[in-house]
Amino acid sequence: MSLSITLIGGPTALIEIDGFRLLTDPTFDQPGAYQLPHVKLEKLTGPAMSARDVGAIDAVLLSHDQHSDDLPIRNHTPLSRGAFRLPLIHFKH
């Protein structure tokens, strides 16, 4: 069995198992402040790679629904255009 895990940043990792590519909690926002209803967060570093650099993926795992930056819809990345055609594994609290 072939296994590779690439940490992209924050909760985002690319897990590859025998050619199957799973992307966890995709966040690709650049550094900056993010105002949530109850708190202001600040990212100090950006992701280790862009969404385009990730390439083709087979599934997306959303481990929780508490981050406003999961699924980078406002960034217009390749994931925002195609991720919803992929299997989406979502654990809702």
PAKOLKOL-919682 format. One line per 2 residues: number of its first residue (from 0); their letters; for each residue x, y, z of N, C-alpha, C, O, CB. Coordinates in steps of 0.1 Angstrom, whole numbers, plus 5000, padded with zeros to 4 digits. Glycine has a CB too. Layout:
N
NUM = A = X/Y/Z/X/Y/Z/X/Y/Z/X/Y/Z/X/Y/Z ~ ...
# end
This chain:
93
0 = MS = 5009/4988/5000/5000/5000/5000/5009/5012/5000/5019/5013/5007/4990/5000/5012 ~ 5005/5022/4992/5012/5035/4991/5004/5046/4999/4992/5048/4996/5014/5039/4976
2 = LS = 5011/5053/5008/5004/5063/5016/5013/5075/5016/5025/5075/5019/5001/5058/5030 ~ 5006/5087/5014/5013/5100/5015/5004/5110/5021/4992/5111/5017/5018/5104/5000
4 = IT = 5009/5118/5030/5001/5129/5036/5009/5142/5034/5020/5143/5038/4998/5126/5051 ~ 5003/5152/5027/5009/5165/5025/5001/5175/5033/4989/5177/5030/5009/5168/5010
6 = LI = 5007/5181/5043/5001/5192/5051/5001/5205/5043/5012/5210/5039/5008/5194/5064 ~ 4990/5210/5040/4989/5222/5032/4988/5235/5041/4993/5245/5037/4976/5222/5023
8 = GG = 4982/5233/5053/4981/5244/5062/4968/5243/5070/4958/5240/5064/4983/5257/5055 ~ 4969/5247/5083/4957/5247/5091/4951/5233/5091/4959/5223/5093/4946/5257/5086
10 = PT = 4938/5231/5089/4932/5218/5089/4933/5211/5075/4928/5200/5074/4918/5219/5093 ~ 4940/5217/5065/4940/5212/5052/4952/5202/5049/4963/5206/5052/4940/5223/5042
12 = AL = 4948/5190/5045/4959/5181/5041/4954/5173/5029/4942/5171/5027/4962/5171/5053 ~ 4964/5168/5021/4961/5160/5010/4965/5146/5014/4977/5144/5016/4968/5165/4997
14 = IE = 4956/5136/5015/4959/5123/5018/4958/5114/5006/4947/5114/4999/4950/5117/5030 ~ 4969/5107/5002/4969/5099/4990/4971/5084/4994/4981/5081/5001/4980/5103/4980
16 = ID = 4962/5076/4991/4963/5061/4994/4961/5054/4981/4950/5053/4976/4952/5057/5005 ~ 4972/5047/4977/4971/5039/4964/4964/5047/4953/4956/5041/4946/4964/5026/4967
18 = GF = 4968/5059/4951/4962/5067/4940/4949/5074/4943/4945/5083/4935/4960/5058/4929 ~ 4942/5071/4954/4930/5078/4958/4934/5091/4965/4942/5090/4975/4921/5069/4967
20 = RL = 4929/5102/4961/4933/5115/4967/4922/5122/4974/4911/5125/4969/4938/5124/4956 ~ 4924/5123/4988/4913/5129/4997/4919/5142/5002/4930/5143/5007/4910/5119/5008
22 = LT = 4911/5153/5001/4915/5166/5006/4906/5169/5018/4894/5168/5017/4913/5177/4995 ~ 4913/5172/5029/4906/5174/5042/4904/5189/5044/4913/5197/5041/4913/5168/5054
24 = DP = 4892/5193/5048/4889/5207/5052/4896/5218/5044/4905/5225/5049/4893/5209/5067 ~ 4893/5219/5031/4900/5228/5023/4899/5242/5026/4888/5248/5026/4896/5226/5008
26 = TF = 4910/5248/5030/4911/5263/5032/4923/5268/5025/4934/5263/5027/4912/5266/5047 ~ 4922/5278/5016/4933/5283/5008/4934/5298/5009/4940/5304/5000/4931/5278/4993
28 = DQ = 4928/5304/5019/4928/5318/5021/4942/5323/5024/4950/5316/5031/4919/5323/5032 ~ 4946/5335/5019/4959/5341/5022/4958/5347/5036/4948/5348/5042/4962/5352/5012
30 = PG = 4970/5350/5042/4970/5356/5055/4961/5369/5056/4960/5376/5046/4985/5360/5059 ~ 4956/5371/5068/4947/5383/5070/4938/5381/5081/4937/5370/5087/4940/5386/5057
32 = AY = 4930/5391/5084/4920/5390/5095/4907/5386/5090/4903/5390/5078/4919/5404/5102 ~ 4900/5378/5097/4887/5373/5094/4877/5375/5105/4879/5369/5116/4887/5358/5090
34 = QL = 4867/5383/5103/4858/5387/5114/4846/5377/5113/4839/5375/5103/4852/5401/5112 ~ 4844/5370/5124/4833/5361/5126/4823/5368/5135/4826/5378/5141/4837/5347/5132
36 = PH = 4811/5363/5136/4801/5369/5145/4806/5372/5159/4802/5382/5165/4788/5361/5145 ~ 4813/5363/5165/4817/5364/5179/4832/5366/5182/4836/5368/5193/4813/5351/5186
38 = VK = 4840/5366/5171/4855/5367/5173/4862/5371/5160/4857/5368/5149/4861/5354/5179 ~ 4873/5377/5162/4881/5381/5150/4893/5372/5150/4901/5371/5160/4885/5396/5150
40 = LE = 4896/5365/5139/4907/5356/5137/4917/5362/5128/4913/5370/5119/4902/5342/5132 ~ 4929/5358/5129/4940/5363/5120/4949/5351/5116/4955/5345/5124/4948/5374/5126
42 = KL = 4950/5349/5103/4959/5339/5098/4972/5346/5095/4973/5357/5089/4954/5333/5084 ~ 4983/5340/5100/4996/5346/5099/5004/5342/5087/5012/5349/5082/5004/5344/5112
44 = TG = 5000/5330/5082/5007/5324/5070/4997/5319/5061/4986/5315/5065/5017/5313/5074 ~ 5000/5318/5048/4992/5313/5038/4994/5298/5037/5002/5292/5043/4994/5320/5025
46 = PA = 4986/5291/5028/4988/5277/5026/5001/5274/5019/5007/5282/5012/4976/5272/5017 ~ 5006/5262/5021/5019/5257/5015/5018/5256/5000/5028/5255/4993/5023/5244/5021
48 = MS = 5006/5254/4995/5004/5253/4980/4990/5259/4977/4981/5260/4985/5005/5238/4975 ~ 4988/5263/4964/4975/5268/4960/4966/5256/4957/4970/5245/4955/4977/5277/4948
50 = AR = 4953/5259/4955/4943/5249/4952/4947/5244/4938/4945/5232/4935/4929/5255/4952 ~ 4951/5252/4929/4955/5247/4916/4967/5237/4916/4967/5227/4909/4959/5259/4907
52 = DV = 4976/5239/4925/4987/5230/4927/4983/5217/4932/4991/5207/4931/4998/5237/4936 ~ 4972/5216/4939/4968/5203/4945/4965/5193/4934/4968/5181/4935/4955/5205/4954
54 = GA = 4959/5198/4923/4956/5189/4912/4942/5182/4914/4934/5186/4922/4967/5179/4910 ~ 4940/5171/4907/4928/5164/4907/4926/5157/4920/4936/5151/4926/4927/5153/4896
56 = ID = 4914/5157/4926/4911/5150/4939/4899/5141/4937/4891/5144/4928/4909/5160/4950 ~ 4898/5131/4945/4887/5121/4944/4876/5124/4954/4864/5121/4951/4892/5107/4946
58 = AV = 4879/5130/4965/4869/5133/4975/4873/5144/4984/4885/5147/4985/4865/5120/4983 ~ 4864/5151/4991/4866/5161/5000/4860/5157/5014/4849/5153/5014/4861/5175/4995
60 = LL = 4868/5159/5024/4864/5156/5038/4862/5169/5045/4872/5176/5047/4873/5146/5045 ~ 4850/5171/5050/4847/5183/5059/4845/5177/5073/4835/5171/5076/4835/5192/5054
62 = SH = 4855/5178/5082/4854/5172/5095/4845/5179/5104/4840/5173/5114/4868/5171/5101 ~ 4842/5192/5101/4833/5200/5110/4827/5211/5102/4833/5214/5091/4840/5205/5123
64 = DQ = 4817/5218/5107/4811/5229/5099/4813/5242/5106/4804/5251/5106/4796/5226/5097 ~ 4824/5244/5113/4826/5256/5121/4835/5266/5116/4839/5276/5123/4830/5252/5135
66 = HS = 4840/5264/5104/4850/5274/5098/4844/5281/5086/4838/5274/5077/4863/5267/5094 ~ 4844/5294/5086/4839/5301/5074/4848/5300/5062/4843/5304/5051/4837/5316/5078
68 = DD = 4860/5295/5064/4869/5295/5052/4870/5281/5046/4878/5280/5036/4883/5299/5057 ~ 4862/5271/5051/4862/5258/5044/4855/5260/5030/4846/5268/5029/4855/5248/5052
70 = LP = 4859/5252/5021/4855/5253/5007/4856/5268/5002/4846/5275/5004/4840/5248/5006 ~ 4867/5271/4996/4870/5285/4993/4862/5291/4982/4867/5294/4971/4885/5286/4990
72 = IR = 4849/5292/4984/4840/5297/4973/4844/5311/4969/4843/5314/4958/4825/5296/4978 ~ 4847/5320/4979/4850/5333/4976/4863/5335/4968/4865/5346/4963/4849/5342/4988
74 = NH = 4871/5325/4969/4884/5326/4962/4884/5322/4947/4893/5324/4940/4894/5317/4969 ~ 4873/5316/4943/4871/5312/4929/4882/5302/4925/4888/5304/4914/4871/5324/4920
76 = TP = 4885/5293/4933/4896/5283/4930/4890/5272/4922/4877/5271/4921/4902/5278/4943 ~ 4898/5263/4917/4892/5251/4910/4883/5243/4919/4874/5237/4914/4904/5242/4905
78 = LS = 4886/5243/4932/4877/5236/4941/4863/5242/4941/4853/5234/4942/4883/5235/4955 ~ 4862/5255/4941/4849/5261/4942/4840/5258/4929/4828/5258/4930/4850/5276/4944
80 = RG = 4847/5255/4918/4840/5252/4906/4837/5237/4905/4827/5234/4898/4848/5257/4894 ~ 4844/5229/4911/4842/5214/4909/4840/5206/4921/4836/5194/4919/4854/5209/4902
82 = AF = 4842/5211/4933/4842/5202/4944/4829/5196/4947/4828/5185/4952/4846/5210/4957 ~ 4818/5202/4943/4805/5197/4946/4801/5185/4937/4790/5179/4939/4794/5208/4945
84 = RL = 4809/5183/4927/4807/5171/4919/4814/5159/4924/4812/5147/4920/4811/5173/4904 ~ 4823/5161/4934/4830/5151/4941/4823/5145/4953/4814/5152/4958/4844/5156/4945
86 = PL = 4826/5133/4957/4820/5128/4969/4824/5138/4981/4836/5141/4982/4825/5114/4972 ~ 4815/5142/4989/4817/5151/5000/4813/5144/5013/4802/5139/5015/4809/5164/4998
88 = IH = 4823/5142/5021/4821/5135/5034/4821/5146/5045/4831/5153/5047/4833/5125/5037 ~ 4809/5148/5051/4807/5159/5060/4802/5155/5074/4792/5148/5075/4797/5169/5054
90 = FK = 4810/5157/5084/4806/5154/5098/4801/5167/5104/4809/5176/5107/4818/5148/5106 ~ 4788/5167/5107/4782/5179/5112/4780/5177/5127/4775/5167/5132/4768/5182/5106
92 = H = 4784/5187/5135/4783/5186/5150/4769/5191/5154/4766/5191/5166/4794/5195/5157
# end
